Amino acid sequence: MSQNHALKRWRHVSFAWATAFALLATLLIGTGPAHAEDSKTPDQATALLKRNLQGLVDEAAAQNVRMGISVTDLADVIDGATITVGDQEPYKAASVIKLPLLALLMDLADKGGLSLDETVTIPAGSTNIVGGSGTLRTRDFPLDISVRELMELMVQVSDNTATNVLVDRAGGFDAINSYIAGLGYDTLWFGRKMIHTAVPPLQENWLNSSEVTDFLVRLYRHEFLSAASSEHIIDLMKGQLVNTKFGAVIPREVLANKTGELSDALHDSGYILIDGREVALSATTSFAAPVTLAQANVYVQRAATFVYELAQTPLTDPGPSDAEQIASLRAQEAALRTQATTVEDQRDARAKDLLRTETRVEDGTSQLSALQSASQQAAATAATTTRQAAAAKTARTKAVKKSASAKKKYSKAKKKYAKKKTAKNKKALTKATKLYSRSKTTVQKRNTAVVLASAKAGTADSAAATARNKVAVAQAALKTLVSKQTSLTSEVTGLTAQLEALLADVEELRAQADALEGVSSKKATLDEILSGRAIPGAQVVYTKNGVTEKYVYGVQNTATGIKVEDDTLFQAASLSKVVGSYLVLKRVDEGVIDLDTPLWDYYESPRTAGSELAQTVTARMVLNHTTGFPNWAGAVGSDTPLVPQWTPGTKFGYSGDGFFLLQQTIEHLDGKSFAQTLKEEVFEPLGMTDSTLVTLPENLSRTIVGHDENGVPGAVSNYTNGNTAYTLQTTASDYDKFIQRALLGGEGLTPETHALWTTESSDAVRSVTNGANPYIKWGLGVGLQTNGNGKALWHWGDNGSRKAFFIAYPETKESIAIFWNSANGQQSANQILSLFLGPQAFHAVTWVG
């Protein structure tokens, strides 16, 4: 059989296989990505491709197909970027390993070690003659054949016999692997001939997509072979006749590739050669039964389709760029913001010192007033005691005079009695003696009184002097504090004025840069708030007066760098409950369920069978969180028995398990899953096209992962069982539709039921110490807040590293929905709400804590 006849036969066979595989691909993936019509910037095109390829790898992994993809821009239209996603651990190489063998042969030709036209003889019965791919095995042996023809057969029909013969001509495995190692590759390895059995790992062939793509890039750029030899290999790849992989979805005229497959591995590698948009790509897969080759092939084809779409996508010509001017404005803005932060810190430090000083001035003033009162009292006491001492001295002087007079009378009576001792004189002497004795006693008493009064006066004088000194010291200290207060007030005023001027300059610079970038200053501020809290990604949608503003920030996953877009799916977490309550209220309107009839009457749940109290729980108690159930009785979504912790209906206690029980009751009444009912009766009627209660494989590429406090990413959550307490996956845009049309607009509910939904039903007191309690109540599945701006409806969501929050004002129809992919998300709530809604007391944020 001639070579031309063999190639024609192979074309016929490969066309049949390509048709079959293309039909299978159509059945499995539909029409695939729409052809790109809208132009994109290089960054946008790169981000979209990375997102699509990462989603494809994630989807393949979910179907037990290990996959690695690597793509490099050869035309430098996206800055020569390389995108590598998926597993880069070694894969069984299949026929793609023939590429480095081909390069070694051309290297030998470049160096004169062989001629492509030299003849090689294949003896009859040679162990190199094997089955599998190719046509050479059907020829008659012994056979003389040129190296050139062997190379063509090895590449274009993946001929295994030709490959084995060329392995020997190249010098064997050691020579091939030495050449590969010389190129700097660690994973590429040639360990066995085609179809030959061997013991892994050393006797197996290995590769990964990143090294194969790098090989193709260097080959394209003639880095390790002459230009003629490099182009000869690429020309051989252009003539590839196996079109079941890349060739099934990429036109042959722009494709040069080398395929490979085993029973448990399937790959393709090569070039898309659209003029001016050339790319190199490799896709590798590994799998095990029951996964089939056809199923794995679909992922390889879809990878090629995504890359082909990129190569076809028109890229915007940036034209004259304002980048340098924007960068300068942003740099000035950043410098001024840093300066403003420094001034703000100084101002805050001075303000704190001023507050402390003002407190000390108040304390000092009060202390001085008290000391002055005490001093006045001490002075009055001293004056009183001084007067009392003077009176005591006057009384003593009088007593001394009386005593002197009594003494004279005594002396005179004594003399008279001595001269004439008559009874009369004796009586007079006795009387004079008594008077004199009493007068001396009186003098002694008056002396004692004078001493005591003088001492008391001295003590009072000393106390008055001490009080005067304290007043003087306090006056001096207060004077110093008042002086400091005046100085600090002046400093704070000056720093505040400086800060305001700096912030005004920052706003002006930002407005200029925003105008050049075509973004709003609100967007720039939002980005600053989120980056300041180390939040990787977020969506914010704000609606007022029927006008909706949409904002996206950051990346879905810091490990992949895929950007957040409008259609990126976030976790609503407990915002799911509000959507679930809406469906329950629709059932109330329909008469399917009554708010105050025990759920047990509708559905005898095994979870409440063991508790009479649990059997009294009603839909109203679930919706207003007064069931007495814990948030989760066991593992989330488990069948752990539910036992109220208090009499149902008497006390607020937030419970996700209560909502799950209500969901199961509705499912029992409807006869189908809550997820399906939400899709049919809520998502589709309200236009929520990106919302689902369960994880859908086709959404993996646009679904966020959570990030912990340190920014470490987790994995994409896979909710196979929907739970209206927390598994809603949606976008801020979709949730905004729900808020505006259902929650605020009452669409789908009677006016009475809609009003009941947002009417106070429980007090929402979580703890006696929560300062937000007076302003927070609970309706039927939604939180209620009151502040100076009136009544608001709200809810928060917390799935650990995935958080959400919304608030809406019925009077003005103003609302905002925020979704974060970070454990730090809630920390930014107050700032974001103030940015969009204006400064006010967000008691709901305080209540959440």
Secondary structure by P-SEA (a helix, b strand, c coil): ccaaaaaaaaaaaaaaaaaaaaaaaaaacccccccccccccaaaaaaaaaaaaaaaaaaaaaacccbbbbbbbccccccbbbbbbccccccccccccaaaaaaaaaaaaaaccccccbbbbbccccccccccccccccccccccccaaaaaaaacccccaaaaaaaaaaaccaaaaaaaaaaacccccccccccccccccccccccccaaaaaaaaaaaaacccccaaaaaaaaaaaaacccccccccccccccccccccccccccbbbbbbccccccccbbbbbbbcccccaaaaaaaaaaaaaaaaaaaabbbbcccccaaaaaaaaaaaaaaaaaaaaaaaaaaaaaaaaaaaaaaaaaaaaaaaaaaaaaaaaaaaaaaaaaaaaaaaaaaaaaaaaaaaaaaaaaaaaaaaaaacccaaaaaaaaaaaaaaaaaaaaaaaaaaaaaaaaaaaaaaaaaaaaaaaaaaaaaaaaaaaaaaaaaaaaaaaaaaaaaaaaaaaaaaaaaaaaaaacccaaaaaaaaaaaaaccccbbbbbbcccbbbbbbbccccccccccccccbbbbcccaaaaaaaaaaaaaaaaccccccccccccccccccccccccccccaaaaaaccccccccccccccccbbbbccccccbbbbbaaaaaaaaaaaaaaacccaaaaaaaccccccccccccccccccccccbbbbbccccccccccccccccccccccccaaaaaaaaaccccccccccaaaaaaaacccccccccccccccccbbbcccbbbbbccccbbbbbbbbcccccbbbbbbcccccbbbbbbcccccccaaaaaaaaccccccaaaaaaac
